[in-house]
Amino acid sequence: MPGPFLPNHQPHDHPSVSSFRIKEKLKRDFDGNTHNIFALAAEEFVQLWIAVQKQSQLSIEAMQKKLSEITGLSLAQTMLFFGANYGSATIESTALSKLAYDFKKSGNILGLIEYKRLNGKKYIIFKGRPGLRKIITGTRYLASNAKLMSVGIGTKGSFKGLKSGFLISIFFSITLNTVNWLFEDDYRWTHWLATTSTDIIKVVISGVAAALVTTTLTIMTATVVVPIALGIAVALMVSGKLNEIDDIYALTDSLTLYFEKKEKEIVSKLESGIREVLVFSARKLRVLVHNFVEARIRRLIHYISQSANMRLN
């Protein structure tokens, strides 16, 4: 017995099934396609370098000597970064670039390095290896002096399917009032996100830049989802407590709800269209049947009339 569906019209998944599919796909994509971007003050970068050295079980004296050899700073100067007031220690531009080069050579920085001076402070901007995320959130000084802006991107594919997703995590110094300038040019992003389509990158970056103009991104207790193109949405959130958040969970939930809502709208439009077609078809069928019956009745009356006339003659 044929099913109750029109030809080529299949039943839709239960909403919970569709949501689960989208959420799991986003989590897998975010886990496997995360880009960690850092915009740190010079002294914060030195502390990140020190935190990485500590993982190698180096003594403070060994780290001071290594820092001195790389930067050209005296041992007395390097000691300031290990003292009680290490947050107030400063480093000159030349020494900073030498330390950054060492960090890149050791595989901690991936590709492009930028330097920027804002409000009289020096900042270094780069893409870091995945392991740096755990280090910066697990280091008290860095976790207390940085915010995290998470940008989750989801691109919708065919109906009931998610094409792809990726996550950008931006760790930035609390001394920065904004990171809008990071999104003013897309050249750095095409370099940092080299495995992603350039067209997608340009749409995403311009969309995020526009969202930042209209959205307050100080500390956000909830994510903001911004549709930026057909089938592409961005979820944004900012946290000042790096070791207390699960941004992947929050972003996947928000994007899942967004795409689920869009799917329901599509289904509603499809079903509304099908109903309109059925109503229109029923009306046409009624007219056709009426015309057919009326024609047959006229033919029958004509036939009876002719037969009666023949009998009279």
C-alpha positions, 0 to 999 in steps of 0.5 A: 500500500503506498504511503501517505506522501506525495511523489518525491516528498519524503517525511522529515526527521523529528526536530530532536534528530535534526538538532542532534545531527547538526550539533554533533557535526558542529562539535566535530568540526569545531574540535578538528578545525579550531584557529587560535589567534592571540593579541597580547601585550608585549609583557603578556607574550613574555609570560606565555613564552615562560609558561611554555618553557616551564613545560620543559621542566627548566629551572628559573635560572635556565629560563633566565639564561635562555631568555637573555641569550635570545633577546640580548637582555641582561640577566638582571633585566630578564630577572624582572620577568620572574619577580613578584612584579613580573607583570610590570616588566617591559621589553623593547621592540627588538627583543620582542621580535627576537623572542617571537622568532624563537617562539615561531621556530619552536612551532608555537607560532604558525605563520604570520606575526604582526606588531601593533602599538595601541594607546602607547602599548606594544602588542603582538598578534599571531596564530598559535598552535592548539596546545597554547590554548590550554597553557594560556587558560591554565596560567593564572597571570595570563588567564586573569589578563586576557579575554576570549572572543569565540567566533563559531562559523556554521555553513549550511549545506543541503536541507537537513545537513550542515556543510561545514563549521570552524571555530576562531578563538581570539585571546586578547589582552584586557588592556585592549578595549576592542579587537574590531581592527583585527577584522578590518582587513581580510589579508591576515585571515586568508593567511591564518585560515589557509585551509578555508575557502577564500570566498567564505573567509571574506564573507565571514570576516566582513560579517563579523566586522559588521556585527562588532559595530552593532554588538557590544562585546565587553563580557557577554553572558550569552552568545549572539548569532548573526546571519551573514549570508545565505546559509552562513551564520556566526555565533559570537561570545566574549568571556573574561574567565578563560578557565571557566567556560566551554565556548564550544558547547555554548556556540554549538547550542546557539548555532544549532538553535538558529539552523533548527529554526531556519529548517522549521521555517523552510519546512513550514513554507514547503508544507504551506506550498504543498497545501496550496497546491492540493487546494488548487488541484482540488478546485481544478478537479472539481471544475473539471468534474463539473464540466465533464458531468455537465457535458455528458448530461447535455449529450444525454438530453440531446440524444433523448430528444433526437430519439423522441423526434424519430419516434414521432416521425 
